[in-house]
Amino acid sequence: MPGFLTFTGHEEIGRQGHRDAATRASVESAIHAADNIEAGEVIVSMLGSYVILEGFVRRRGDVERAVEIAESIVGRGYVRSRMLHR
Protein backbone atom coordinates (compact mmCIF):
# COMPACT_ATOMS: atom_id res chain seq x y z
CA MET A 1 0.00 0.00 0.00
CA PRO A 2 1.31 3.44 -0.80
CA GLY A 3 2.41 5.52 2.17
CA PHE A 4 3.08 2.57 4.53
CA LEU A 5 6.54 1.30 5.34
CA THR A 6 7.14 -2.41 5.07
CA PHE A 7 9.60 -4.31 7.21
CA THR A 8 10.53 -7.39 5.23
CA GLY A 9 13.30 -8.48 7.61
CA HIS A 10 10.94 -8.60 10.60
CA GLU A 11 9.20 -11.76 9.44
CA GLU A 12 12.48 -13.59 8.99
CA ILE A 13 13.56 -12.85 12.56
CA GLY A 14 10.28 -14.20 13.88
CA ARG A 15 10.58 -17.36 11.82
CA GLN A 16 14.13 -17.98 13.00
CA GLY A 17 13.10 -17.67 16.64
CA HIS A 18 10.19 -20.04 16.09
CA ARG A 19 12.41 -22.52 14.25
CA ASP A 20 14.99 -22.41 17.08
CA ALA A 21 12.31 -23.00 19.71
CA ALA A 22 10.82 -25.89 17.72
CA THR A 23 14.24 -27.46 17.17
CA ARG A 24 15.16 -27.12 20.84
CA ALA A 25 11.83 -28.64 21.91
CA SER A 26 12.21 -31.55 19.47
CA VAL A 27 15.71 -32.39 20.67
CA GLU A 28 14.76 -32.04 24.32
CA SER A 29 11.68 -34.27 23.91
CA ALA A 30 13.62 -36.93 22.03
CA ILE A 31 16.41 -37.07 24.62
CA HIS A 32 14.02 -37.24 27.57
CA ALA A 33 11.84 -39.85 25.85
CA ALA A 34 14.71 -42.22 25.06
CA ASP A 35 14.47 -45.40 27.12
CA ASN A 36 18.18 -46.14 27.18
CA ILE A 37 19.38 -42.81 28.58
CA GLU A 38 19.03 -41.12 31.95
CA ALA A 39 18.96 -37.45 30.99
CA GLY A 40 16.88 -35.79 33.67
CA GLU A 41 19.42 -33.01 34.14
CA VAL A 42 20.15 -32.27 30.47
CA ILE A 43 19.47 -28.74 29.23
CA VAL A 44 19.07 -28.12 25.51
CA SER A 45 19.69 -24.66 24.06
CA MET A 46 20.44 -23.12 20.68
CA LEU A 47 23.40 -20.98 19.68
CA GLY A 48 22.95 -19.92 16.08
CA SER A 49 22.44 -23.11 14.11
CA TYR A 50 24.05 -25.29 16.79
CA VAL A 51 22.31 -27.32 19.48
CA ILE A 52 24.10 -27.07 22.82
CA LEU A 53 23.66 -29.91 25.34
CA GLU A 54 24.57 -29.06 28.93
CA GLY A 55 24.08 -30.71 32.28
CA PHE A 56 24.66 -34.07 33.87
CA VAL A 57 23.98 -37.70 33.01
CA ARG A 58 24.51 -40.80 35.15
CA ARG A 59 26.50 -42.94 32.71
CA ARG A 60 29.37 -42.05 30.37
CA GLY A 61 27.60 -43.65 27.41
CA ASP A 62 24.61 -41.36 27.94
CA VAL A 63 26.65 -38.38 26.72
CA GLU A 64 27.34 -40.05 23.38
CA ARG A 65 23.75 -41.30 23.12
CA ALA A 66 22.32 -37.81 23.75
CA VAL A 67 24.58 -36.37 21.04
CA GLU A 68 23.47 -39.11 18.62
CA ILE A 69 19.81 -38.35 19.32
CA ALA A 70 20.33 -34.60 18.80
CA GLU A 71 22.31 -35.20 15.59
CA SER A 72 19.51 -37.38 14.24
CA ILE A 73 17.30 -34.28 14.40
CA VAL A 74 19.61 -31.40 13.43
CA GLY A 75 22.34 -33.19 11.49
CA ARG A 76 25.85 -34.37 12.16
CA GLY A 77 28.23 -31.60 13.18
CA TYR A 78 25.56 -29.25 14.56
CA VAL A 79 25.62 -30.49 18.16
CA ARG A 80 28.00 -29.33 20.86
CA SER A 81 28.11 -31.19 24.16
CA ARG A 82 29.01 -29.63 27.48
CA MET A 83 27.58 -32.55 29.45
CA LEU A 84 29.31 -34.35 32.28
CA HIS A 85 28.60 -37.70 33.85
CA ARG A 86 28.44 -38.17 37.62
C-alpha positions in Angstrom: 0.0 0.0 0.0 1.3 3.4 -0.8 2.4 5.5 2.2 3.1 2.6 4.5 6.5 1.3 5.3 7.1 -2.4 5.1 9.6 -4.3 7.2 10.5 -7.4 5.2 13.3 -8.5 7.6 10.9 -8.6 10.6 9.2 -11.8 9.4 12.5 -13.6 9.0 13.6 -12.8 12.6 10.3 -14.2 13.9 10.6 -17.4 11.8 14.1 -18.0 13.0 13.1 -17.7 16.6 10.2 -20.0 16.1 12.4 -22.5 14.2 15.0 -22.4 17.1 12.3 -23.0 19.7 10.8 -25.9 17.7 14.2 -27.5 17.2 15.2 -27.1 20.8 11.8 -28.6 21.9 12.2 -31.5 19.5 15.7 -32.4 20.7 14.8 -32.0 24.3 11.7 -34.3 23.9 13.6 -36.9 22.0 16.4 -37.1 24.6 14.0 -37.2 27.6 11.8 -39.8 25.9 14.7 -42.2 25.1 14.5 -45.4 27.1 18.2 -46.1 27.2 19.4 -42.8 28.6 19.0 -41.1 32.0 19.0 -37.5 31.0 16.9 -35.8 33.7 19.4 -33.0 34.1 20.1 -32.3 30.5 19.5 -28.7 29.2 19.1 -28.1 25.5 19.7 -24.7 24.1 20.4 -23.1 20.7 23.4 -21.0 19.7 22.9 -19.9 16.1 22.4 -23.1 14.1 24.1 -25.3 16.8 22.3 -27.3 19.5 24.1 -27.1 22.8 23.7 -29.9 25.3 24.6 -29.1 28.9 24.1 -30.7 32.3 24.7 -34.1 33.9 24.0 -37.7 33.0 24.5 -40.8 35.2 26.5 -42.9 32.7 29.4 -42.0 30.4 27.6 -43.6 27.4 24.6 -41.4 27.9 26.6 -38.4 26.7 27.3 -40.0 23.4 23.8 -41.3 23.1 22.3 -37.8 23.7 24.6 -36.4 21.0 23.5 -39.1 18.6 19.8 -38.3 19.3 20.3 -34.6 18.8 22.3 -35.2 15.6 19.5 -37.4 14.2 17.3 -34.3 14.4 19.6 -31.4 13.4 22.3 -33.2 11.5 25.8 -34.4 12.2 28.2 -31.6 13.2 25.6 -29.3 14.6 25.6 -30.5 18.2 28.0 -29.3 20.9 28.1 -31.2 24.2 29.0 -29.6 27.5 27.6 -32.6 29.4 29.3 -34.4 32.3 28.6 -37.7 33.9 28.4 -38.2 37.6 
